[in-house]
């Protein structure tokens, strides 16, 4: 096999599947329940491993053909020897990669927000707020108000 573009369609299909998983992940992150997240994470890891293998094989082939073994080498090969169909798929890959990057960025923000909310909830539950715990050893409210008591002049 001397055509580094021969598996680009497979790379594109894998990237499309990854984008779908990122969208599913985003939907779950927007809900209160995270049920199904473990499956999505596992599926994403499998797709990323497949994409890595395909890209690695393409890079190795580029190197054997005398090109730099990265995307710049692939672009040079495309410019010199790629068919119009190969060039279209290559362009689609870059566009899809940008979509995946943005979805991943937004998912990261959603994960950060969920972590922050969970950390705040844990802090309150553990009684580590700045005012101490809500109740003292006698079971009475330990949060003191600095204002006037109601009904007292």
C-alpha positions as CSV (number, residue, x, y, z in Angstrom):
1,X,0.0,0.0,0.0
2,X,1.7,3.2,-1.1
3,X,-1.3,5.6,-0.8
4,X,-1.4,7.4,2.5
5,X,-5.0,8.5,1.7
6,X,-6.3,4.9,1.3
7,X,-7.7,4.8,4.9
8,X,-8.9,8.4,5.1
9,X,-12.5,7.3,4.7
10,X,-12.0,5.1,7.8
11,X,-10.5,8.0,9.7
12,X,-13.4,10.2,8.7
13,X,-16.0,7.5,9.8
14,X,-14.2,7.2,13.1
15,X,-14.2,10.9,13.6
16,X,-17.9,11.1,12.8
17,X,-18.5,8.4,15.5
18,X,-16.4,10.3,18.0
19,X,-18.4,13.5,17.4
20,X,-21.6,11.6,18.0
21,X,-20.2,10.3,21.3
22,X,-19.2,13.8,22.3
23,X,-22.7,15.0,21.5
24,X,-24.2,12.2,23.6
25,X,-21.7,13.1,26.4
26,X,-22.8,16.7,26.2
27,X,-26.5,15.7,26.5
28,X,-25.7,13.6,29.6
29,X,-23.6,16.4,31.1
30,X,-26.6,18.8,30.7
31,X,-28.8,16.4,32.7
32,X,-28.8,15.8,36.4
33,X,-28.1,12.1,36.0
34,X,-24.8,10.8,34.7
35,X,-26.2,7.4,33.9
36,X,-24.6,6.0,30.8
37,X,-21.5,8.2,31.1
38,X,-19.2,5.2,31.7
39,X,-20.2,3.5,28.5
40,X,-19.7,6.7,26.5
41,X,-16.2,7.2,28.0
42,X,-15.3,3.7,27.1
43,X,-16.7,4.0,23.6
44,X,-14.8,7.3,23.1
45,X,-11.6,5.7,24.2
46,X,-12.0,2.9,21.7
47,X,-12.7,5.3,18.9
48,X,-9.7,7.5,19.8
49,X,-7.5,4.3,19.9
50,X,-8.8,3.4,16.4
51,X,-8.1,6.9,15.1
52,X,-4.6,6.9,16.6
53,X,-3.8,3.6,14.9
54,X,-5.1,4.8,11.5
55,X,-3.2,8.1,11.8
56,X,0.0,6.3,13.0
57,X,-0.1,3.9,10.0
58,X,-0.6,6.9,7.7
59,X,2.3,8.7,9.3
60,X,4.5,5.6,8.9
61,X,3.6,5.3,5.3
62,X,4.3,9.0,4.7
63,X,7.8,8.5,6.2
64,X,8.6,5.5,4.0
65,X,7.6,7.7,1.0
66,X,10.0,10.4,2.1
67,X,7.5,12.9,3.5
68,X,7.3,14.3,7.0
69,X,5.3,11.9,9.2
70,X,2.6,14.3,10.3
71,X,-0.3,16.4,8.9
72,X,2.1,18.8,7.1
73,X,3.7,15.8,5.3
74,X,0.2,14.5,4.5
75,X,-0.8,17.9,3.1
76,X,2.3,18.0,1.0
77,X,1.6,14.5,-0.3
78,X,-2.1,15.6,-1.0
79,X,-0.9,18.6,-2.9
80,X,1.5,16.6,-5.1
81,X,-0.4,13.3,-5.5
82,X,-3.8,13.3,-3.9
83,X,-6.9,12.7,-6.0
84,X,-9.8,15.2,-5.8
85,X,-11.8,12.7,-3.8
86,X,-8.9,12.3,-1.4
87,X,-8.5,16.0,-1.0
88,X,-12.2,16.3,-0.3
89,X,-12.0,13.7,2.5
90,X,-8.9,15.4,3.9
91,X,-10.7,18.7,4.0
92,X,-13.7,17.1,5.7
93,X,-11.4,15.6,8.3
94,X,-10.0,19.0,9.2
95,X,-13.6,20.4,9.5
96,X,-14.8,17.5,11.6
97,X,-11.7,17.8,13.8
98,X,-12.6,21.4,14.5
99,X,-16.2,20.3,15.4
100,X,-14.8,17.6,17.7
101,X,-12.4,20.1,19.3
102,X,-15.2,22.5,20.1
103,X,-17.5,19.8,21.5
104,X,-14.7,18.6,23.6
105,X,-14.0,22.1,24.9
106,X,-17.7,22.7,25.8
107,X,-17.9,19.2,27.5
108,X,-14.8,20.2,29.5
109,X,-16.5,23.3,30.7
110,X,-19.6,21.4,31.6
111,X,-17.5,18.8,33.5
112,X,-15.8,21.7,35.4
113,X,-19.1,23.2,36.3
114,X,-20.5,19.9,37.6
115,X,-17.3,19.4,39.6
116,X,-17.6,22.8,41.1
117,X,-21.2,22.2,42.1
118,X,-20.4,18.8,43.6
119,X,-17.4,20.3,45.5
120,X,-19.6,23.0,46.9
121,X,-22.2,20.5,48.0
122,X,-19.6,18.3,49.6
123,X,-18.1,21.3,51.4
124,X,-21.5,22.1,52.8
125,X,-22.3,18.5,53.8
126,X,-18.9,18.2,55.5
127,X,-19.6,21.3,57.5
128,X,-16.6,23.1,56.1
129,X,-18.3,26.4,55.3
130,X,-16.7,29.5,56.8
131,X,-19.2,29.5,59.6
132,X,-18.6,26.0,60.8
133,X,-21.3,23.4,61.0
134,X,-25.0,24.2,61.0
135,X,-25.6,22.6,64.4
136,X,-23.6,22.5,67.6
137,X,-23.1,19.5,69.9
138,X,-26.3,20.4,71.7
139,X,-28.3,20.1,68.5
140,X,-29.0,23.9,68.3
141,X,-28.4,26.0,65.3
142,X,-24.8,27.3,65.6
143,X,-25.0,29.9,62.9
144,X,-25.3,33.2,64.7
145,X,-27.0,36.2,63.2
146,X,-25.6,39.7,63.7
147,X,-29.0,41.3,63.3
148,X,-31.7,42.0,65.8
149,X,-33.9,39.1,67.0
150,X,-37.5,39.3,65.8
151,X,-39.9,40.6,68.4
152,X,-37.2,42.3,70.5
153,X,-37.0,46.0,70.6
